[in-house]
Amino acid sequence: MSLLSQLAGCHFAPLTDLGPRRAKLLSLCKEWRIRGHLSLTPEGIEFCLAGAQEPLQCLLKELKSWTCLQDLEFSISNTSHQPFDRIRVTIQRELGSPDVLTTSVVQRRGLSIPPHAFKGWLDRRRNMVLLDLRDDHDALANAFERAQSIRVSSHRELPAALRRLQPELKEQLIVLVCQNGSRSEQAAHLLQHQGFRRVFRLKGGLRGYREACENAPLLDQTKAPQAASNEGGRVDPPDPCTCFACDTLLSEEALRDPRYVPGKFCPHCFLTEAQEMAANIGTRLARIRTASNPLPGSFPRDCFKAITIRPSCDGRTVLDALRFAVSHLPDSHWERECLEGRILNSHHEPVSARHPVRAGQTYLHRFPDTIEPDVNPDVDILHEDAALIVINKPAPLPMHAGGRFFRNTLQHLLNAAYHPEQPRPAHRLDANTTGVLLITRNQLYAGRLQPQFSQGRVRKQYIVRVHGHPPEDVFDCAAAVSSESRELGSRGIALTGGLPARTEFRVLRRDPDATTLLEASPLTGRTNQIRVHLWHLGFPVCGDPVYLPKGGLGHTQTLDTQAPPLNLHSWRIQFGHPLHGRPAEFTAPVPTWAGFLPLAG
């Protein structure tokens, strides 16, 4: 077995063309079996990777071939095992994201931030903790903006002072400042061993910062910094004291108030749980509005779909692999795509239809100058907590990239709203379906919630308007749904084989226009299950572009934003909350097409 190495680094430099750079790096890392995290931002690059020594050196050579990264800072060390299970290459808004810095790799000197980039963080008031490592008399005599002194009188007290820091700081972005930078190197090393995962040191210290940045922000004696925690575990602030969160000057009474939590909030900025959730939701919705105005897919750009070669196609041709991956398109379509240079290898080089392939390789299908169809981006967030996001999904809006959609998707909007988190939908709603949808905030809570769906422990109720008047007030359908997709990705009823499915229906109201409002409760979770079952029973959903009256199939899948809506709405969902396991229930507002709901009886 070849010797493995770990490679980590962070470099601040203006980066452009992030999309093509990401695609190339992801392709190289997959080809060279390099795993870990690599993040590209407009202000630079950061990475933590592991793999064989030779491929890592090749990757370093590629990075240093970029003009802006010729003096790239990095560290490399040997390891006995591969600490990562996959490769992630992401585009972030700024450096210092937990996606990359939350790793098992310990940097001996810590990641450094140059003075000009640090000043940018201060100017933008980025959420971070500044730890002033200087001796007490220096820290108090020349206080630095927003910094917390660790309260030491000499260098030898540094390790003990760092061990007394509050445990919750381990999850925050920390920047270490000292006079010339030497003390921060030792502190970074000690903090990383204590489990602090996002530690930067100010390159060149305060002396280098003042030399590099004119008008370096300092504070006078009337606004001295808040001190770090003492041996009792609480902050011992200097007098007078200001709130770290809102900069309000605090009285003795405010310091004794139970709503004063050092480093977090004070009585002036304290929010109840409901107020904090409302404030957070307001921020998320503002980010969604920014990300969707204009819609991200409304400008022409080259888009790519990855095609991974399956083991059954090993040694065969590109044409065979494409035919297997997308079976409903004829060979002539793929031959034309290859001829026009739209099928590319991992190096973005065109390949012919007869090009041999190997299992595990990735090829790209290029869609040049693509403008995506418009969607409805008016996502409404109904609830948010540490584990879960509950939204009222609008329509038409696809959940993920697919078909004609690449960035005009719910996932793209959620990523923008919750960056650097990557929320994970726990279940699916069709692009044309509205209503309540559960989103988990990380893999831990996804692992607690998603099994409830497969085990049938989640109860879902939909409101649906159909053509016709069912003769019974309560009825069900247990016809098996086909496992293979047909035209437009549609499903049908399988006479043999197929996937077991059952849906219960209850009539809410029969209307004079020969339509009926139903409550639908799917007991299984098959693709298009409610729509297929109602279509099979002879009561197709109003506004459905695929499953038409009299058994016909339509010619489009995702509705136009101006088209009449699909009358299918995810109204209520009941489940065990992944945070604490207790029963939880959420409902989405009733759409206008449903009118009033006679739910009693």
N, C-alpha and C positions, 0 to 999 in steps of 0.2 A: 504494500500500500504506500502511495506517494505521501511525502510529508506535507501536512496542511499548514497554512499560515493564515493569520488574521491581519487585515488591512483596514485602517481607520484614518479618517482625516476630515478636515473642515477648511475650506478656503473661501474667502470673500473676494469676489470679482464679478463685475457685471456680466450676466449671461443672457443671450438672446437665442431665438430658435429652439426653445426648450422642447417642443414636441418632437422634431427630428432627432435631437440629441438623445432624448429619452428612448425613442424607438431603437436607435443604434446601440446604446449601452445595454438595453434589455436584451437585445438579440445576442450581443457578444457574451454577456454573462450567462445566458442560457446555453450558448454553444460551448463555452469553456467551463460549464458546471460550477460557476461561482454563485454563492448564496449569501443572503444578508439583505441589507437595506442601503439604498442610494437615493439621495434626494437632490433634485435640481430646483433652484429658485432664481429669480431675477437678480438676487444679490450674491449668489455663489453656489457652492456644492458642498455636501457633507455625506459621508458614507461610513459604513461599518460592514465589512465583507469578510468572507472566509472561503478558501479554496486551495487548490494546489499552487505551489510557489510560481511555476512558470506562467500559468494563465493570469495570476495576479500581477506579475511583472508586465505582461502584455497589456493588461488593462491600464496599468499606470502609464505605460508608454502612450496608449491611446489618449488618456486624459491630458498628459503633458504636451501632446501634439496640438491641443487647443491653445491659441495664443494667450488667452486670458489665464491659463492654468500652468504656465511654464514654471512658476515658483510654488507649485502646489505643496502645502504642508500635509504630512501624513506620518503615521507610525505603523510599523509592521513587526509581527512577532510570531513565533511558532506555536502550534497548538496540537494537542493529541486527538481532538475530536472536532466534528463539524457542529458548531453551536446553532446553526440555522437550518430550517427545513425547506426554505424556498428563497427565491430572489424577488425583491420588490424594488422597482425603480419608479419613483413618483415625482410629480411636479408640485412643489409647495409654494406658498406665498413668501415665506421668509425662512432664514436659517434658524436653528434652535428647536426644531420640531421633535416631539417625543417619539415619532415613528422611527427616527434614525438613532436618536441618542439613548433610547431605552434598550440597551443591549447588555450582553454579558461580557463584552470586551472592555477591559480597563485600560484607559490611556494613561501612560505614565506621567505625562505632563499636563493632561487635560486639553481640551479644545481651546484655541485662542480666538479672540475677536479683536481686530485691529481698531485703532482709535476712531477713525472716521465712521466705521460701521456701528461702533458702540454709541457714538453721538447720534446717529440716525435712530437707534433704538430709544435713546432718551428723548429725542425730539418727538417721536411718535408715541411716547409714554407706553412703551411695550410692557406687558405684564411680566415682570421679572423681579427677582430678589437680588439686591446688591449687598454684598458682604464686604465691609471695610476691615481689612486684616491688619491695619496699622495699630501701633500702640495707642493706648487711651489718650495720652496728651496730644498726639498728632491728630487723631481722628476728631477730637472735640475742638481743637484749636483751628483746624482747617476742614470743617465738615464738608462732605461731598454729597451732592444732590441725591436724595432718596435712599442713601446708603444706611445700612444697619452696622453699627460697630460691634465686633465680637467681644469687646471689653477685655483686652489683655494689656499687661504692663510691660511684657517682654516677649521675645520670640519663643522662648521655651514653654510659655503657657499656651501656645497655639493649638497643639493636639488636644489638650483637655477642653479648651473652649469650643473646638469644633465638635467634640463628642457631646456637648451639651445642647447643641442646636435642636430645635423642635423637629420631631419625626415627620410632620406633614410637609416640611420643606423639601423632602426627598423627591416629591413629585413635581416640584416647581423648577422653572428655569432660573439658574443661579449664575451671577457674574461676580467673580472675585476681583477686588481692587486692592492694591497696596502701593507703596511708594515707587518702586522701580520694576516690579514684576516677579522678583525672585521668590518672595514669600508665597505668592499665589500658586506657583508650581507645586510646592510641597503641600499646600492646602488642597489643591485639586486632587492630588494623589490620595490623600487621607480621606477626603469626602467620597471619592469613588469606592474605596474599600468599605465605607460605611453604608453604601447603597444609594448615595445621591447620584441620580442617573442623567442629569442635564446640567453639567457644570462647564462654564466658560471662564477663562481667565483673561483679563484685560491686557493685551499685548503691550509690553513696555511700561506697564503700570501707570500711575497718575502723572508721573513726570513725562512719559512719552505722550500721554493723552493731551496734556497742556501744551506741549511743543507742537503737536500735530494739528490741534483744533483750537482756533482762536475763539475767544469768548466761552471757554470751557465752563459749564455750569457748576458753580460752587455755592454753598450756603453760608450765611453768617451765623453768629452765635445765637440769634433769636430763633433760629429754625434748625437746631441741631438734630442730627439723625437719631432715629429710634434705635435702641440697643438691642442686640440679640439676646436670646434666652439665658437666664442665669441658672444656678444650680437647682432652683426650685421648679424649673420647667416653664416659668412665665417670663415675659419681657420686663426688664427693669428700666423704664424709660427715663431719660433725663428730664429736667424741669426747666422750662416749660416743654410739654409734650404735644405732638400733633398726630392725628390719625394717619396711619400708613396708607389707608384706602382713599380718604377724602380730604386730607390735609387740614382738617379742622383743628384749631387749638383746643385742647381738652382741659377741662377743669378737674379739680380733685374729685368732685362728685361724679363726673363722667368716667373717671378712671376706676371708680368703685362700682359702676353700673354693671350688672351681669351681661348687658349687651356689648360691653367692651371686650373684644378678643384681640389681643395684640397681633399685628401683622395681617388682620383680616377686616374687621369693621369696628365701629364705635356706635354710641347711641344715635349719632346724627346720620349715619348711613346704613344702619342695621335694617334688614328686610326680613319679614316673616317668610316662611317657606312658600306660601302662595304668592307673595309679592316678588320674591326672587324668581319663581318660575315664570310669572308674567313678564318680568323684565327680560329674562333670558329668551323667552319666546318672541318678544318684540325685537330683540337683536337678531334672532334667527330669521324672522320674516323680512326684516330690512335687508339682510344679506341675500335672501332669495330674490327679492325685488331687484337688487343690484345685478345679480347673476343672470336674471332673465330679461333685463331691459337694456339692450335688445336681447332676443333669444340667442343663446350661444351658437346654435347651428344655422343662423340666418345669413352668415357670410360664406362665400365660396372657399373651400379648403379641401385638400386631399385627405380623405378618410381611409382607414385601413381596418380590415377584419382579419384576425389571425386564424389560420387553419393548421391544426396540429395533426401530423401524420399518425394514424392509428397502427397498431401492430399488424393488423390484417393486410395493410397496404405496404408493408416493408418490402423493398426491392422492386416495387411496381413503378408506374409512371405518375407524374403529376396529374394527368388526366384521370387516371384510375382513382387517385386519392380524392380529387374534387368530385367525381361522380359518386363516390361512396359517402362523402361528407354532406353533399347537397343533392339528394337523389331525384328531386322533382324537376331539375333543370336538365335539358338535353346536352349531349356531348358537344354539339355545334356551338352552344353558348360558351362553354369553357374553352374550346379551341379558339374561338374569336377573342376571348379575354386574354389568352396567352399570346396570341398573334399581335394584339395591340399593346402588349407590355404591361398588363395590369396584374399579372401574377408574379410575385417577387419572392426571392429567397430572403434569408435573415439579414443579408447585407444590402437589401433593397435593390437587388439586381434582377432584371427580368429573366424568367426561365421559360423554356418551351414546353409544350404539352407532353412531349416524350421524355422529358428530363426524369431520371431515376430518383426515387426518394427513399429515405430510411425512416423507420419508426421513431417517433419522438421529435423529429424535425418540425420546425414551424415555418410556414409560408404565409405571405400576406396577400390579400386581395385588395387592390387599390381602387378607390372610387374617386376619380379626379374632379376637382372643382365642385364639390358636393354642397348643395344648399338643402337643408333638411326642411320638411314640412313644418308649418307652425303648429304649436301645441298650446294648451291652456296651462300656464305656470302658476295659477293662483292656489298654491298649496296653503292649507290652513293647519296650524299646529294646535291640537286640542289639549295636549298634556306632554310634559317632559319631566323626567326625573333622572337619577343617576344610571338607571338601567335601560330605560324605555323612552321612546318617542312615539306618540300617537298622533296621526295626521288624518285630516279629511282630504282624501285625494281628489283632485279635479279631473276632468276629462275634456278632450282627449289628451292623455299624457302617458306615454310608455314608461314602464318602470325601469327598464334596462336598455342598453344599446342593442339594436337588432333591426333587421330589415332596412328601412329608409332612415332610421334614427341612430345617431351616434352620440350627440351631446344634448339634444332636446329631450332629456329624460328626467324622471324623478330622481334617480341616483345622482346625476350630475348636480342637480339643485341642492340635494341634501348634503353632498360633499362640500359644496360652497358654503352652506349655512353652518356646518359643524366642523369645518377645517380646524385642526388637523385630524379630527376623528374621521372614521369611515363607517358611517352607520350601515347596518345590515337589515334589510327587510326580512321579517320572520315568515311572511307568506306573500302571495301575489294577488294582484287585481289586474284584469285586462286593461289595456290602454283606454278603452271606452267606458270602463266601469268606474263609478265614483264611490266615495265613502270611507269608512274607518279602516285604517291600516296600521299594523304594529311594526315598529322599527326598533331593533336592538342597537345599543350603542357600542358594543364590543363583542368579541367572540365568546367571552365567558357567559354573558347573559343570553346570547344566541343559543348556546349549548343547553341552557335551562329552559328556554321557551319553545324552540323548534320541535323537540320531541313531543310536546303536548299536541301538536298538530298531527304528527304521524300516529300517535296513540289514540286519537279521537277524543281528547280531553278538552278541546277548544270548541265552544259553541258559537256558531255564526248565524246571524239572521240578516237576510236581504229583503229589500222592498223591490218589487218588479211589476211592471205593467205589461200585460200580454194582449195579443189579439184574441178575441173570442171570449165566451163565457163558459168556464168549466161547469159541468153539471153538479159536481159535489163541492161542498164547502171545505172539506179536508180530504186530501189525496196525496199519494206519493208516487215516485218512479224509482225502480231498482234495476233499470236496464244498464248493462255493462257498456262502458265508453271505450271506443277504439284506442289502442295504445299508439298507433302510428298516425301522424298528421297527414292531411290531404291538401287540396287546394287552399291557398291562403292560410295554411297552418290549421285548418279546421279539423274537427273531430266528428265522429258519428257514432251510431249505436252498433256494437259488435254482436253479431248473432252467435259467433263462436269465439272463444278466447276473450280478449279484451280485458279491461280493468273493472273490477267490481265497483259499483257506484250506487248511491241512494240519496235522494232528495225528498224532503217532506214539504208540502205546500198547504197554505191556509188562505182561503179567500178573505180579503179585507173589505172589498167593495166591488160590485158589478156596476159599470157605468153605462149610460144610454148610448154612447158612441161605439158599442160593441167591443169595449176593452174591459179588462178586469185587473184590479190591483191585488197583488198577492204578497204574502209573506213566505219566503223560501228559506228553508233550513237545510243546507247540505251536510250530510253525515259523513261524507268522504270528500276528498279534495282533488278531483280530477280536472284536467284542463277543460275550460268552458262547460263545466258540468251542468250548471243551472240552465244555461242557454240550450245545450244539446237536449237535456231531458224535456224541457218545455216544447222545443221544436219537434221532438219525437212524439209527444202527446198531442200535437196539433195546435199548440197555443204559443207561437213564436213571440219573442220579446219585441215590443215596439221599439223602432229605431235601430234594430240590429242590422248591420250592413252585411253580415255573413249568412246567418241562418234565417232565410226569408220565408214568408208564408207559402203554403202549398208545397213544402219540401224543397224549395229551390235554394241555391247557393249564390251569394253575391259576388261582386268583382273587386271589392276593396276590403281591407282589414281594419285600418285605423281611420276613424271618421275625420272629416275636415272640421276645423274649429267653427265654421258657420253652419254645419249640418245639424239637423234635429238630433238630440242626444239619445244615446242608448238608455232605455228606461230600466236600468239595473243599478241598484245602490246598496253598498254594504252598510247596513244600518246599525247593527249592534254586534259586539263581540264580548265573550266572557271566557276567562282563562285564569290560571294561577300566575300571579305576578312574579317575574323572575328575580326580583330583588328580595322578597321575603316569603314568597310562596302562598300568600293569602289570596282569596278570590278577588278578582278585579273585573270591572265591566266598564265599557266605554261605548257611547253612541255618537253617531254623526248626524248633523242637522238634516232634516228631510228635504229633498230637492223639490223645486216648484212643480215639476211634472206629476208628482205624487199627490198633490193637494193635501186634504186633511187625512189623518190616519185614524180610522175607527178601531183602535186596538183592544178595546174591551170585548170580552166574550170569547 
